[in-house]
Amino acid sequence: MRDDFKKPLVRDLAKRAGYTCSNPSCQRQTVGPDGSVGVASIGVAAHITAAAIGGPRFDEALTPDERSSIENGIWLCQTCSRLIDSDAARHSTALLNEWKTLAEMRAYLALRGLAISSTRNFEKLESKMPELVREMRADITEHPFTREFVILKRAWVYNGTGQMIFSYYIEDHEHLDGKLKMCENYGAIIETTFNNVDRYEFTEDFADYLLSSA
């Protein structure tokens, strides 16, 4: 049995987040025109602690009503919803509650013509990992409309989907996992891992930084 959210609660979660993904490194708009006369949505009312036993971050201390309450929900895009469940170790209950609080604060302020000011000092980030950022800049300068990249070992073969995608190799960059986590914290990249391949996407802010300083 799953303790799923009721439809009115799903709508409330979406509205309280301003219909944007609550991941502060993402903040994608999740609803809009579908290209015709309808509406398209990529938003998901995700459980902070799992809806059923065996799910990510399941909390047996919660009652079914608590598990399906608005307090246990967070509004995310489909990509980030998959991410938090496939990598539960790095997406704790405390972290998701922090995302939710910040997302609702952003929406509250936006209604009043205000915004949360966040300075993303990419120059400081680059000073911590100049070789990696230099390689990223060279790649995006050559292919300015590409945003995705994968992390590989040189012995591996990656069969992508046919579109252009960058590759960075573990052997070329010491402490690469830590550097990528730092890039996420600075809002430079978003993790989009699937099919057991470490995959990421440059944020537009970081892509603009790389291209403007090329």
C-alpha positions in Angstrom: 0.0 0.0 0.0 1.2 3.5 -0.9 0.2 6.6 1.0 -0.2 8.8 -2.0 -1.2 12.5 -2.2 -4.7 13.5 -3.0 -5.2 15.7 -6.1 -6.1 18.9 -4.3 -2.9 18.6 -2.2 -0.8 18.1 -5.4 -2.2 21.3 -6.7 -1.4 23.1 -3.5 2.2 21.9 -3.5 2.6 23.1 -7.0 1.1 26.5 -6.2 3.1 27.0 -3.0 6.3 26.4 -5.0 5.2 28.8 -7.8 5.0 25.9 -10.2 8.8 25.8 -10.3 11.1 23.0 -9.3 12.2 23.2 -5.6 15.7 22.1 -6.3 17.7 25.4 -5.9 20.1 24.3 -8.5 17.3 23.7 -11.0 14.3 26.0 -10.5 12.8 24.9 -13.8 9.3 26.2 -14.7 7.1 23.1 -14.6 3.9 24.2 -16.3 3.2 26.1 -19.5 1.7 25.9 -23.0 2.0 22.6 -24.8 2.6 24.3 -28.2 -1.1 24.1 -29.2 -4.0 25.3 -27.0 -3.4 23.0 -24.1 -1.1 22.9 -21.1 2.0 20.8 -20.5 3.4 19.9 -17.1 6.7 18.3 -16.1 6.0 18.8 -12.3 5.8 16.1 -9.7 4.5 16.1 -6.2 7.3 14.0 -4.7 7.4 12.4 -1.2 10.1 13.6 1.1 9.9 10.4 3.0 8.7 7.5 0.9 5.0 6.6 0.4 5.6 2.9 1.0 8.0 0.6 2.9 11.2 0.1 1.1 11.1 3.5 -0.6 13.8 6.2 -0.3 13.9 7.8 3.2 11.0 5.8 4.4 10.0 6.8 8.0 8.1 4.0 9.8 7.3 6.5 12.6 4.9 8.4 10.4 1.2 7.6 10.2 -0.4 7.1 6.8 -2.1 10.5 7.1 1.3 12.1 7.9 3.0 10.3 5.1 0.4 11.7 2.6 0.2 15.2 4.1 1.4 18.4 2.5 4.3 18.5 5.1 5.7 15.4 3.5 5.6 16.7 -0.1 7.9 18.7 -2.3 7.3 20.0 -5.8 10.0 19.0 -8.3 10.5 18.6 -12.0 10.5 15.1 -13.3 14.3 15.0 -13.6 14.9 16.1 -10.0 12.2 13.8 -8.7 14.0 10.8 -10.2 17.3 12.2 -9.0 16.4 12.4 -5.3 15.1 8.8 -5.3 18.0 7.3 -7.2 20.5 9.0 -5.0 18.8 9.0 -1.6 22.1 9.0 0.3 22.9 12.6 -1.0 19.3 13.8 -0.7 18.4 13.5 3.0 15.0 14.4 4.5 16.7 17.5 6.0 18.0 18.6 2.7 14.7 18.2 0.9 12.9 20.1 3.7 15.4 22.9 3.2 14.8 23.0 -0.6 11.0 23.1 0.1 11.3 26.0 2.6 13.5 28.0 0.2 11.2 27.4 -2.8 8.2 28.5 -0.9 10.1 31.6 0.3 11.1 32.4 -3.3 7.4 32.1 -4.4 6.2 34.2 -1.5 8.7 37.0 -2.3 8.0 36.8 -6.0 4.3 37.6 -5.4 5.5 40.8 -3.8 7.9 41.8 -6.4 10.9 40.7 -4.4 13.5 38.0 -4.7 16.1 36.1 -2.7 19.5 37.4 -3.7 22.1 34.8 -4.3 25.6 35.5 -5.6 27.2 32.8 -7.6 30.9 33.5 -7.7 32.0 31.4 -10.6 35.4 33.1 -10.5 36.0 31.7 -7.0 34.8 28.3 -8.2 37.2 28.4 -11.1 40.1 29.3 -8.8 39.5 26.0 -7.0 39.6 23.8 -10.1 41.1 25.7 -13.0 42.0 22.7 -15.1 38.4 21.3 -15.1 36.8 24.7 -15.7 39.3 25.4 -18.5 38.4 22.2 -20.2 34.6 22.9 -19.8 35.2 26.4 -21.3 37.0 25.0 -24.3 34.2 22.5 -24.9 31.3 24.9 -24.7 33.2 27.5 -26.8 33.4 25.0 -29.6 29.8 23.7 -29.1 27.9 26.7 -27.5 24.5 25.0 -27.6 25.6 21.8 -25.8 24.8 21.6 -22.1 25.1 17.9 -21.0 28.2 15.9 -20.1 29.1 12.5 -18.7 31.8 11.3 -16.4 33.8 8.3 -17.6 36.9 6.2 -17.3 39.0 6.1 -20.4 38.5 2.4 -20.8 34.7 2.8 -20.9 32.6 3.1 -24.0 29.6 5.4 -23.8 26.7 4.9 -26.2 24.7 8.1 -26.0 21.4 9.1 -27.7 23.1 10.6 -30.8 23.2 14.2 -29.6 26.3 16.1 -28.9 27.5 15.5 -25.3 30.8 16.4 -23.5 32.9 13.8 -21.7 35.2 14.3 -18.7 37.5 11.5 -17.6 38.2 10.4 -14.0 41.9 9.9 -14.8 42.3 13.5 -15.9 41.0 15.3 -12.8 42.0 14.4 -9.2 39.1 14.3 -6.7 36.6 14.7 -9.5 33.6 13.6 -7.4 34.3 16.3 -4.9 34.8 18.9 -7.6 31.5 18.0 -9.2 29.7 18.3 -5.9 31.3 21.7 -5.4 30.1 22.7 -8.8 26.5 21.6 -7.8 26.8 23.7 -4.6 27.8 26.8 -6.6 24.8 26.3 -9.0 27.1 25.6 -12.0 25.7 22.1 -12.8 22.7 19.9 -12.2 23.0 16.1 -11.9 20.8 14.2 -14.4 22.3 10.7 -13.8 20.4 7.7 -15.3 21.3 4.2 -16.5 24.2 4.1 -14.1 26.1 6.8 -16.0 27.1 9.9 -14.1 25.5 12.6 -16.2 25.2 16.4 -15.6 24.0 19.5 -17.3 25.5 23.0 -17.2 23.1 25.7 -15.7 22.5 28.6 -18.1 24.2 31.0 -15.6 27.4 28.9 -15.7 27.2 28.4 -19.4 27.0 32.2 -19.8 30.0 32.6 -17.5 32.1 30.1 -19.5 31.1 31.7 -22.9 31.5 35.3 -21.7 35.0 34.7 -20.4 36.2 32.6 -23.3 
